[in-house]
């Protein structure tokens, strides 16, 4: 089930379970080429946490 087909879904935040760094879909990560509004499902699979290098599967959706 993917949210990236529905632009009406609210943006979500994803937290690195290793170091606690937060990825916010609304903000994106422009310094790494991930535009604001990029859904987590659309972040490349080979992307890693900018703080600790953890992989995407080490992140969990969190409500902020």
HTML snippet that shows the backbone in 3Dmol.js (N, CA, C, O; Angstrom):
<script src="https://3Dmol.org/build/3Dmol-min.js"></script>
<div id="view" style="width:600px;height:400px;position:relative"></div>
<script>
const pdb = `
ATOM      1  N   UNK A   1       0.848  -1.180   0.000  1.00  0.00           N
ATOM      2  CA  UNK A   1       0.000   0.000   0.000  1.00  0.00           C
ATOM      3  C   UNK A   1       0.889   1.237   0.000  1.00  0.00           C
ATOM      4  O   UNK A   1       1.723   1.404   0.890  1.00  0.00           O
ATOM      5  N   UNK A   2       0.716   2.089  -0.978  1.00  0.00           N
ATOM      6  CA  UNK A   2       1.587   3.242  -1.124  1.00  0.00           C
ATOM      7  C   UNK A   2       0.771   4.525  -1.115  1.00  0.00           C
ATOM      8  O   UNK A   2      -0.304   4.589  -1.710  1.00  0.00           O
ATOM      9  N   UNK A   3       1.282   5.541  -0.442  1.00  0.00           N
ATOM     10  CA  UNK A   3       0.595   6.829  -0.385  1.00  0.00           C
ATOM     11  C   UNK A   3       0.979   7.735  -1.551  1.00  0.00           C
ATOM     12  O   UNK A   3       0.361   8.781  -1.749  1.00  0.00           O
ATOM     13  N   UNK A   4       1.987   7.348  -2.319  1.00  0.00           N
ATOM     14  CA  UNK A   4       2.506   8.280  -3.309  1.00  0.00           C
ATOM     15  C   UNK A   4       1.568   8.508  -4.484  1.00  0.00           C
ATOM     16  O   UNK A   4       1.837   9.381  -5.309  1.00  0.00           O
ATOM     17  N   UNK A   5       0.474   7.752  -4.591  1.00  0.00           N
ATOM     18  CA  UNK A   5      -0.475   8.008  -5.658  1.00  0.00           C
ATOM     19  C   UNK A   5      -1.505   9.063  -5.256  1.00  0.00           C
ATOM     20  O   UNK A   5      -2.185   9.618  -6.119  1.00  0.00           O
ATOM     21  N   UNK A   6      -1.627   9.340  -3.980  1.00  0.00           N
ATOM     22  CA  UNK A   6      -2.651  10.254  -3.487  1.00  0.00           C
ATOM     23  C   UNK A   6      -2.014  11.490  -2.896  1.00  0.00           C
ATOM     24  O   UNK A   6      -1.455  11.443  -1.800  1.00  0.00           O
ATOM     25  N   UNK A   7      -2.096  12.599  -3.617  1.00  0.00           N
ATOM     26  CA  UNK A   7      -1.471  13.822  -3.131  1.00  0.00           C
ATOM     27  C   UNK A   7      -2.273  14.466  -2.006  1.00  0.00           C
ATOM     28  O   UNK A   7      -1.797  15.416  -1.385  1.00  0.00           O
ATOM     29  N   UNK A   8      -3.481  13.972  -1.726  1.00  0.00           N
ATOM     30  CA  UNK A   8      -4.280  14.540  -0.646  1.00  0.00           C
ATOM     31  C   UNK A   8      -3.898  13.963   0.714  1.00  0.00           C
ATOM     32  O   UNK A   8      -4.317  14.487   1.746  1.00  0.00           O
ATOM     33  N   UNK A   9      -3.110  12.891   0.726  1.00  0.00           N
ATOM     34  CA  UNK A   9      -2.661  12.318   1.995  1.00  0.00           C
ATOM     35  C   UNK A   9      -1.756  13.327   2.709  1.00  0.00           C
ATOM     36  O   UNK A   9      -0.945  13.988   2.061  1.00  0.00           O
ATOM     37  N   UNK A  10      -1.885  13.454   4.039  1.00  0.00           N
ATOM     38  CA  UNK A  10      -0.983  14.372   4.754  1.00  0.00           C
ATOM     39  C   UNK A  10       0.455  13.859   4.692  1.00  0.00           C
ATOM     40  O   UNK A  10       0.699  12.654   4.618  1.00  0.00           O
ATOM     41  N   UNK A  11       1.387  14.786   4.724  1.00  0.00           N
ATOM     42  CA  UNK A  11       2.798  14.390   4.741  1.00  0.00           C
ATOM     43  C   UNK A  11       3.097  13.694   6.056  1.00  0.00           C
ATOM     44  O   UNK A  11       2.490  13.994   7.084  1.00  0.00           O
ATOM     45  N   UNK A  12       4.041  12.760   6.012  1.00  0.00           N
ATOM     46  CA  UNK A  12       4.410  12.009   7.197  1.00  0.00           C
ATOM     47  C   UNK A  12       5.877  12.259   7.526  1.00  0.00           C
ATOM     48  O   UNK A  12       6.630  12.800   6.717  1.00  0.00           O
ATOM     49  N   UNK A  13       6.260  11.854   8.724  1.00  0.00           N
ATOM     50  CA  UNK A  13       7.659  11.933   9.134  1.00  0.00           C
ATOM     51  C   UNK A  13       8.145  10.524   9.429  1.00  0.00           C
ATOM     52  O   UNK A  13       7.386   9.672   9.891  1.00  0.00           O
ATOM     53  N   UNK A  14       9.421  10.291   9.154  1.00  0.00           N
ATOM     54  CA  UNK A  14      10.046   8.985   9.348  1.00  0.00           C
ATOM     55  C   UNK A  14      11.291   9.178  10.197  1.00  0.00           C
ATOM     56  O   UNK A  14      12.106  10.059   9.921  1.00  0.00           O
ATOM     57  N   UNK A  15      11.440   8.354  11.232  1.00  0.00           N
ATOM     58  CA  UNK A  15      12.560   8.506  12.152  1.00  0.00           C
ATOM     59  C   UNK A  15      13.531   7.337  12.018  1.00  0.00           C
ATOM     60  O   UNK A  15      13.123   6.180  11.917  1.00  0.00           O
ATOM     61  N   UNK A  16      14.813   7.659  12.018  1.00  0.00           N
ATOM     62  CA  UNK A  16      15.855   6.638  12.019  1.00  0.00           C
ATOM     63  C   UNK A  16      15.851   5.959  13.386  1.00  0.00           C
ATOM     64  O   UNK A  16      15.991   6.615  14.418  1.00  0.00           O
ATOM     65  N   UNK A  17      15.690   4.646  13.380  1.00  0.00           N
ATOM     66  CA  UNK A  17      15.657   3.908  14.645  1.00  0.00           C
ATOM     67  C   UNK A  17      17.041   3.800  15.280  1.00  0.00           C
ATOM     68  O   UNK A  17      17.156   3.461  16.458  1.00  0.00           O
ATOM     69  N   UNK A  18      18.079   4.082  14.521  1.00  0.00           N
ATOM     70  CA  UNK A  18      19.448   3.997  15.037  1.00  0.00           C
ATOM     71  C   UNK A  18      19.840   5.284  15.779  1.00  0.00           C
ATOM     72  O   UNK A  18      20.309   5.233  16.916  1.00  0.00           O
ATOM     73  N   UNK A  19      19.641   6.446  15.121  1.00  0.00           N
ATOM     74  CA  UNK A  19      20.131   7.691  15.730  1.00  0.00           C
ATOM     75  C   UNK A  19      19.042   8.715  16.045  1.00  0.00           C
ATOM     76  O   UNK A  19      19.310   9.712  16.715  1.00  0.00           O
ATOM     77  N   UNK A  20      17.815   8.479  15.568  1.00  0.00           N
ATOM     78  CA  UNK A  20      16.731   9.404  15.888  1.00  0.00           C
ATOM     79  C   UNK A  20      16.554  10.545  14.900  1.00  0.00           C
ATOM     80  O   UNK A  20      15.700  11.407  15.109  1.00  0.00           O
ATOM     81  N   UNK A  21      17.350  10.575  13.814  1.00  0.00           N
ATOM     82  CA  UNK A  21      17.202  11.632  12.805  1.00  0.00           C
ATOM     83  C   UNK A  21      15.833  11.504  12.144  1.00  0.00           C
ATOM     84  O   UNK A  21      15.349  10.394  11.922  1.00  0.00           O
ATOM     85  N   UNK A  22      15.209  12.641  11.829  1.00  0.00           N
ATOM     86  CA  UNK A  22      13.853  12.649  11.271  1.00  0.00           C
ATOM     87  C   UNK A  22      13.868  13.087   9.803  1.00  0.00           C
ATOM     88  O   UNK A  22      14.468  14.103   9.452  1.00  0.00           O
ATOM     89  N   UNK A  23      13.198  12.301   8.953  1.00  0.00           N
ATOM     90  CA  UNK A  23      12.940  12.714   7.569  1.00  0.00           C
ATOM     91  C   UNK A  23      11.495  13.184   7.502  1.00  0.00           C
ATOM     92  O   UNK A  23      10.577  12.440   7.847  1.00  0.00           O
ATOM     93  N   UNK A  24      11.296  14.418   7.059  1.00  0.00           N
ATOM     94  CA  UNK A  24       9.964  15.004   6.929  1.00  0.00           C
ATOM     95  C   UNK A  24       9.629  15.094   5.442  1.00  0.00           C
ATOM     96  O   UNK A  24      10.327  15.772   4.688  1.00  0.00           O
ATOM     97  N   UNK A  25       8.564  14.414   5.020  1.00  0.00           N
ATOM     98  CA  UNK A  25       8.196  14.411   3.604  1.00  0.00           C
ATOM     99  C   UNK A  25       7.936  15.821   3.086  1.00  0.00           C
ATOM    100  O   UNK A  25       8.266  16.116   1.938  1.00  0.00           O
ATOM    101  N   UNK A  26       7.357  16.695   3.898  1.00  0.00           N
ATOM    102  CA  UNK A  26       7.038  18.053   3.467  1.00  0.00           C
ATOM    103  C   UNK A  26       8.308  18.849   3.172  1.00  0.00           C
ATOM    104  O   UNK A  26       8.337  19.651   2.239  1.00  0.00           O
ATOM    105  N   UNK A  27       9.354  18.629   3.962  1.00  0.00           N
ATOM    106  CA  UNK A  27      10.612  19.365   3.825  1.00  0.00           C
ATOM    107  C   UNK A  27      11.545  18.729   2.812  1.00  0.00           C
ATOM    108  O   UNK A  27      12.287  19.423   2.117  1.00  0.00           O
ATOM    109  N   UNK A  28      11.505  17.393   2.730  1.00  0.00           N
ATOM    110  CA  UNK A  28      12.435  16.689   1.853  1.00  0.00           C
ATOM    111  C   UNK A  28      13.858  16.818   2.373  1.00  0.00           C
ATOM    112  O   UNK A  28      14.077  17.044   3.564  1.00  0.00           O
ATOM    113  N   UNK A  29      14.811  16.676   1.481  1.00  0.00           N
ATOM    114  CA  UNK A  29      16.226  16.811   1.831  1.00  0.00           C
ATOM    115  C   UNK A  29      16.943  17.379   0.611  1.00  0.00           C
ATOM    116  O   UNK A  29      17.719  16.686  -0.046  1.00  0.00           O
ATOM    117  N   UNK A  30      16.668  18.671   0.315  1.00  0.00           N
ATOM    118  CA  UNK A  30      17.182  19.267  -0.929  1.00  0.00           C
ATOM    119  C   UNK A  30      18.694  19.167  -1.098  1.00  0.00           C
ATOM    120  O   UNK A  30      19.181  19.046  -2.222  1.00  0.00           O
ATOM    121  N   UNK A  31      19.449  19.217   0.014  1.00  0.00           N
ATOM    122  CA  UNK A  31      20.911  19.134  -0.087  1.00  0.00           C
ATOM    123  C   UNK A  31      21.375  17.773  -0.584  1.00  0.00           C
ATOM    124  O   UNK A  31      22.522  17.625  -1.007  1.00  0.00           O
ATOM    125  N   UNK A  32      20.492  16.775  -0.536  1.00  0.00           N
ATOM    126  CA  UNK A  32      20.821  15.449  -1.064  1.00  0.00           C
ATOM    127  C   UNK A  32      20.017  15.128  -2.320  1.00  0.00           C
ATOM    128  O   UNK A  32      19.967  13.977  -2.754  1.00  0.00           O
ATOM    129  N   UNK A  33      19.385  16.153  -2.904  1.00  0.00           N
ATOM    130  CA  UNK A  33      18.648  15.969  -4.147  1.00  0.00           C
ATOM    131  C   UNK A  33      17.248  15.421  -3.976  1.00  0.00           C
ATOM    132  O   UNK A  33      16.646  14.964  -4.948  1.00  0.00           O
ATOM    133  N   UNK A  34      16.708  15.454  -2.748  1.00  0.00           N
ATOM    134  CA  UNK A  34      15.343  14.978  -2.501  1.00  0.00           C
ATOM    135  C   UNK A  34      14.468  16.214  -2.280  1.00  0.00           C
ATOM    136  O   UNK A  34      14.557  16.883  -1.251  1.00  0.00           O
ATOM    137  N   UNK A  35      13.620  16.498  -3.275  1.00  0.00           N
ATOM    138  CA  UNK A  35      12.820  17.722  -3.272  1.00  0.00           C
ATOM    139  C   UNK A  35      11.793  17.738  -2.147  1.00  0.00           C
ATOM    140  O   UNK A  35      11.313  16.685  -1.727  1.00  0.00           O
ATOM    141  N   UNK A  36      11.447  18.952  -1.648  1.00  0.00           N
ATOM    142  CA  UNK A  36      10.348  19.040  -0.678  1.00  0.00           C
ATOM    143  C   UNK A  36       9.096  18.398  -1.264  1.00  0.00           C
ATOM    144  O   UNK A  36       8.810  18.545  -2.453  1.00  0.00           O
ATOM    145  N   UNK A  37       8.358  17.687  -0.423  1.00  0.00           N
ATOM    146  CA  UNK A  37       7.148  17.015  -0.879  1.00  0.00           C
ATOM    147  C   UNK A  37       7.392  15.603  -1.379  1.00  0.00           C
ATOM    148  O   UNK A  37       6.461  14.941  -1.837  1.00  0.00           O
ATOM    149  N   UNK A  38       8.652  15.123  -1.295  1.00  0.00           N
ATOM    150  CA  UNK A  38       8.956  13.760  -1.741  1.00  0.00           C
ATOM    151  C   UNK A  38       8.480  12.760  -0.698  1.00  0.00           C
ATOM    152  O   UNK A  38       8.918  12.788   0.452  1.00  0.00           O
ATOM    153  N   UNK A  39       7.575  11.874  -1.115  1.00  0.00           N
ATOM    154  CA  UNK A  39       7.053  10.837  -0.223  1.00  0.00           C
ATOM    155  C   UNK A  39       8.145   9.829   0.097  1.00  0.00           C
ATOM    156  O   UNK A  39       9.048   9.599  -0.707  1.00  0.00           O
ATOM    157  N   UNK A  40       8.056   9.238   1.264  1.00  0.00           N
ATOM    158  CA  UNK A  40       9.046   8.239   1.699  1.00  0.00           C
ATOM    159  C   UNK A  40       9.172   7.121   0.676  1.00  0.00           C
ATOM    160  O   UNK A  40      10.274   6.646   0.401  1.00  0.00           O
ATOM    161  N   UNK A  41       8.038   6.699   0.109  1.00  0.00           N
ATOM    162  CA  UNK A  41       8.046   5.618  -0.884  1.00  0.00           C
ATOM    163  C   UNK A  41       8.864   5.996  -2.116  1.00  0.00           C
ATOM    164  O   UNK A  41       9.345   5.120  -2.834  1.00  0.00           O
ATOM    165  N   UNK A  42       9.025   7.299  -2.364  1.00  0.00           N
ATOM    166  CA  UNK A  42       9.756   7.772  -3.545  1.00  0.00           C
ATOM    167  C   UNK A  42      11.223   8.085  -3.268  1.00  0.00           C
ATOM    168  O   UNK A  42      11.971   8.412  -4.189  1.00  0.00           O
ATOM    169  N   UNK A  43      11.640   7.985  -1.997  1.00  0.00           N
ATOM    170  CA  UNK A  43      13.061   8.158  -1.662  1.00  0.00           C
ATOM    171  C   UNK A  43      13.789   6.913  -2.189  1.00  0.00           C
ATOM    172  O   UNK A  43      13.323   5.795  -1.973  1.00  0.00           O
ATOM    173  N   UNK A  44      14.925   7.092  -2.878  1.00  0.00           N
ATOM    174  CA  UNK A  44      15.620   5.932  -3.464  1.00  0.00           C
ATOM    175  C   UNK A  44      15.946   4.855  -2.430  1.00  0.00           C
ATOM    176  O   UNK A  44      16.278   5.165  -1.285  1.00  0.00           O
ATOM    177  N   UNK A  45      15.850   3.596  -2.837  1.00  0.00           N
ATOM    178  CA  UNK A  45      16.117   2.473  -1.925  1.00  0.00           C
ATOM    179  C   UNK A  45      17.552   2.482  -1.394  1.00  0.00           C
ATOM    180  O   UNK A  45      17.803   2.006  -0.287  1.00  0.00           O
ATOM    181  N   UNK A  46      18.490   3.017  -2.169  1.00  0.00           N
ATOM    182  CA  UNK A  46      19.895   3.019  -1.742  1.00  0.00           C
ATOM    183  C   UNK A  46      20.251   4.251  -0.903  1.00  0.00           C
ATOM    184  O   UNK A  46      21.419   4.444  -0.566  1.00  0.00           O
ATOM    185  N   UNK A  47      19.265   5.083  -0.561  1.00  0.00           N
ATOM    186  CA  UNK A  47      19.488   6.261   0.267  1.00  0.00           C
ATOM    187  C   UNK A  47      19.852   5.819   1.675  1.00  0.00           C
ATOM    188  O   UNK A  47      19.368   4.793   2.152  1.00  0.00           O
ATOM    189  N   UNK A  48      20.706   6.591   2.343  1.00  0.00           N
ATOM    190  CA  UNK A  48      21.069   6.280   3.730  1.00  0.00           C
ATOM    191  C   UNK A  48      20.911   7.517   4.604  1.00  0.00           C
ATOM    192  O   UNK A  48      20.941   8.645   4.114  1.00  0.00           O
ATOM    193  N   UNK A  49      20.745   7.294   5.886  1.00  0.00           N
ATOM    194  CA  UNK A  49      20.591   8.375   6.863  1.00  0.00           C
ATOM    195  C   UNK A  49      21.801   9.302   6.814  1.00  0.00           C
ATOM    196  O   UNK A  49      22.937   8.834   6.882  1.00  0.00           O
ATOM    197  N   UNK A  50      21.573  10.621   6.696  1.00  0.00           N
ATOM    198  CA  UNK A  50      22.704  11.556   6.644  1.00  0.00           C
ATOM    199  C   UNK A  50      23.475  11.654   7.956  1.00  0.00           C
ATOM    200  O   UNK A  50      24.609  12.132   7.964  1.00  0.00           O
ATOM    201  N   UNK A  51      22.891  11.217   9.054  1.00  0.00           N
ATOM    202  CA  UNK A  51      23.560  11.296  10.356  1.00  0.00           C
ATOM    203  C   UNK A  51      24.396  10.070  10.673  1.00  0.00           C
ATOM    204  O   UNK A  51      25.526  10.192  11.144  1.00  0.00           O
ATOM    205  N   UNK A  52      23.838   8.864  10.412  1.00  0.00           N
ATOM    206  CA  UNK A  52      24.545   7.660  10.850  1.00  0.00           C
ATOM    207  C   UNK A  52      24.759   6.627   9.749  1.00  0.00           C
ATOM    208  O   UNK A  52      25.425   5.617   9.977  1.00  0.00           O
ATOM    209  N   UNK A  53      24.205   6.863   8.554  1.00  0.00           N
ATOM    210  CA  UNK A  53      24.405   5.927   7.452  1.00  0.00           C
ATOM    211  C   UNK A  53      23.475   4.733   7.455  1.00  0.00           C
ATOM    212  O   UNK A  53      23.669   3.798   6.678  1.00  0.00           O
ATOM    213  N   UNK A  54      22.448   4.743   8.331  1.00  0.00           N
ATOM    214  CA  UNK A  54      21.489   3.632   8.372  1.00  0.00           C
ATOM    215  C   UNK A  54      20.716   3.560   7.064  1.00  0.00           C
ATOM    216  O   UNK A  54      20.561   4.556   6.357  1.00  0.00           O
ATOM    217  N   UNK A  55      20.235   2.362   6.757  1.00  0.00           N
ATOM    218  CA  UNK A  55      19.479   2.165   5.527  1.00  0.00           C
ATOM    219  C   UNK A  55      18.010   2.524   5.721  1.00  0.00           C
ATOM    220  O   UNK A  55      17.542   2.692   6.847  1.00  0.00           O
ATOM    221  N   UNK A  56      17.295   2.637   4.611  1.00  0.00           N
ATOM    222  CA  UNK A  56      15.875   2.998   4.646  1.00  0.00           C
ATOM    223  C   UNK A  56      15.060   2.070   5.527  1.00  0.00           C
ATOM    224  O   UNK A  56      14.134   2.521   6.201  1.00  0.00           O
ATOM    225  N   UNK A  57      15.381   0.787   5.539  1.00  0.00           N
ATOM    226  CA  UNK A  57      14.581  -0.143   6.355  1.00  0.00           C
ATOM    227  C   UNK A  57      14.782   0.065   7.849  1.00  0.00           C
ATOM    228  O   UNK A  57      14.056  -0.514   8.657  1.00  0.00           O
ATOM    229  N   UNK A  58      15.763   0.891   8.228  1.00  0.00           N
ATOM    230  CA  UNK A  58      15.978   1.202   9.640  1.00  0.00           C
ATOM    231  C   UNK A  58      15.168   2.417  10.094  1.00  0.00           C
ATOM    232  O   UNK A  58      15.381   2.932  11.192  1.00  0.00           O
ATOM    233  N   UNK A  59      14.248   2.872   9.257  1.00  0.00           N
ATOM    234  CA  UNK A  59      13.391   4.006   9.592  1.00  0.00           C
ATOM    235  C   UNK A  59      11.985   3.507   9.874  1.00  0.00           C
ATOM    236  O   UNK A  59      11.555   2.481   9.349  1.00  0.00           O
ATOM    237  N   UNK A  60      11.270   4.261  10.721  1.00  0.00           N
ATOM    238  CA  UNK A  60       9.894   3.929  11.073  1.00  0.00           C
ATOM    239  C   UNK A  60       9.075   5.198  11.018  1.00  0.00           C
ATOM    240  O   UNK A  60       9.549   6.269  11.396  1.00  0.00           O
ATOM    241  N   UNK A  61       7.827   5.077  10.542  1.00  0.00           N
ATOM    242  CA  UNK A  61       6.951   6.247  10.480  1.00  0.00           C
ATOM    243  C   UNK A  61       6.604   6.678  11.896  1.00  0.00           C
ATOM    244  O   UNK A  61       6.273   5.853  12.747  1.00  0.00           O
ATOM    245  N   UNK A  62       6.685   8.003  12.139  1.00  0.00           N
ATOM    246  CA  UNK A  62       6.335   8.539  13.457  1.00  0.00           C
ATOM    247  C   UNK A  62       5.392   9.724  13.278  1.00  0.00           C
ATOM    248  O   UNK A  62       5.504  10.479  12.313  1.00  0.00           O
ATOM    249  N   UNK A  63       4.473   9.876  14.211  1.00  0.00           N
ATOM    250  CA  UNK A  63       3.588  11.038  14.214  1.00  0.00           C
ATOM    251  C   UNK A  63       4.272  12.146  15.006  1.00  0.00           C
ATOM    252  O   UNK A  63       4.777  11.917  16.105  1.00  0.00           O
ATOM    253  N   UNK A  64       4.281  13.339  14.439  1.00  0.00           N
ATOM    254  CA  UNK A  64       4.919  14.467  15.117  1.00  0.00           C
ATOM    255  C   UNK A  64       3.867  15.506  15.439  1.00  0.00           C
ATOM    256  O   UNK A  64       4.183  16.547  16.014  1.00  0.00           O
TER     257      UNK A  64
END
`;
const viewer = $3Dmol.createViewer("view");
viewer.addModel(pdb, "pdb");
viewer.setStyle({}, {cartoon: {color: "spectrum"}});
viewer.zoomTo();
viewer.render();
</script>
